[in-house]
Amino acid sequence: MNRKKLLSGIQTNKMRYRDFDIIDFLNDEFFIQWVKNPGEETNHFWMKWIENNPDRKHIVQKAREIIILVDYQTKYELSDQAYMDLYENIVEKSNREGSDRNFFHWGVWHKVAAILFLAFSTAYSINYFIGLDNKEVQTQQVTKWLSVYNPAGQKYRFKLDDGTIVHLNSESSVEYPETFDSSRRVIRMKGEAFFNVAKDKDRPFIIETEDNQVKVIGTSFNLKNREKFELALEEGKVEVEGETGEVISLLPNEMLIKTKDGDVSMTTFDPMEVFGWKEQYLIFKDDSFEEVVDKIEAWFGVQIISKITVESDWSYSGKYHDKPLSQVLDGISISSEFDYKIESKTVTILNPQTK
């Protein structure tokens, strides 16, 4: 599905989703596209929709389950009687929808009927899908993990099941359960994110990275896990456990830095420099040319091609609040005496005389 069609689907159906039941979602092309092949537009839309409509989350999850099962179980054959019972229920439902539901897909429902029967025979029960027994759903449903990924040039703010706010930076990802369990709240992340963790003294909030585990109760901090592990604490208290079991505690205004080689250091930090990105501040502080290029590429989602020679001691400092790419490049080029040109998603850095 192309971008134009996706956006058209959003505009056409966003007001109707509030009243959708499972069958409506299973017939909605935009919803199916998100489940089968999530992209930037679909993922952003549905995560925000679920966040704004938490009482409908269980309906969305059931519809997702059916679509996923249909994809993987299309060869199952059920008895004629079971098939006809389910088929007749579907026909009755479709007739109640009225003549405006011309997009009803019978082929999909043949598969759905088969999968519902398969689910029943494997201890899920049809009630799990049609919502007749919520207590049984709670005991049978396996916790599902969701994921959010931001490509270069994108930032995203969202809320977890417990009320924790996550600001996800570009080229970063977070994986988290749809619902946290009763003893702890565990997520996984790569890249950079700012967390404002909801307080819950009975359930610690745990962030798992490649080599470290961050444990908190209720606090706010920035975690960057790229070439180095960098955790800057705004308020509260956190504990960081390494691969070998060592535990380091942080207090407000402290920053822990761990390199891939195992070097560990504690330092203070500039809050604007560390936290500013979530408020749309792009900050350079004595950055090398390579660091400036990396920040611009990640911030704006562009590729930079340099055709100039830069001295080894070159550095740049500057602060830009919610400025377009051209204004950022103007500021850097004036102080550094180079020219540039922007062509779509490519920026070429040039010597003035070669432009």
Steps between C-alpha positions, in 0.01 A plus 500: 500500500649836404524805725214683326266210552604460865434866576170482319404207721582698811285796399208281393481271803656669801164629628338158454760292681359600836185293433671208322455146624729206414335430164534865399873498575547173311346662191698823524786512250696761694485293821601181317795680344621605847482145638664331200754760397529789749662814365566854615149630427305196622706444815482865606124521435400182682728553800351846549145370442541226762652749743200731455245217513625262773154348551510366142845344530366150572291509181802604294711225653243230423477614139880494470506144636254380238687664210831350616345154537340522155842566350653187647214248515324526163527125426290382793176320408200486733185293502209600277268564796753717687575690182132563425426617856777755489426597140134568577598722794725699271227536236254618766750759622576625150130542418452717806776729378286629212560559132779751560739217597580397143862439589418187707759234403352147494836336433640642820205371700539147368844510659375666816238231552762228468733674740228555760430128498870419523537735793212325678658158451832620641357640828467866401119474457285705267405719797855633496437662162136611526527641855235295683715406798749765611618301801603210279682738269712627787610153604567367148655793319876496468665836560570667167801719438470816293780700343556857389785596268593851391702534179739790446322836507214380724420545869202356682337541841272227636362356823542148636233293673607619849496871410875531433578762233765415241665751268669291228779661299581431135667172400375346825261224602306380805337162555244465778215270609148612426425457871758484779479210744430532871860482624711713267499717189759392243579658162788480253656788309766599251613851409387792716190580701389721789282329761261653750419186695170468684554428869411150619689384809376142455612465139850620407544635147783316321664594170708232333775594254769285340736506798318677783180506699352822641269467801278784626186554707383841382731756349605684185820450306658484155649172378726486196629160393705536182881499482493556877246442775406842641238548772426852628264525799268799528320403821445196719745212528609219269717191520700366206607136499772385260564162341716383788247599766657824622241761605549877474252746654438851364359811664348806327737696272738206475592333171640150460712421194609146411708427190502176301847436643358498853622842616257659747481866604261726692460868419265797515328621182331792327123425505440696180769308314371161616122551525453777241431268207156403634400869489630534143837655593784393272820576689863489393771544766856498373398223261737369237400508134410131513282555807324794335430291189367209707266726700359673191445171316313348795304817582374573147516154341740606225829380356795740499772478236806713577731621225711721724810440708459578868783567744545242774433759773177626337211531747162666515264617775145623447138462613196481273142476621261333255681643196488360145802335342588802288526732802722257686730465198503877454622550857774240471614603150535869590737429788685225315514657153351227287204481266236233464215385280193298592350255251211299645653301789863564402716789621829573327763706684715702258787743495366848407686514169372159380129564549 
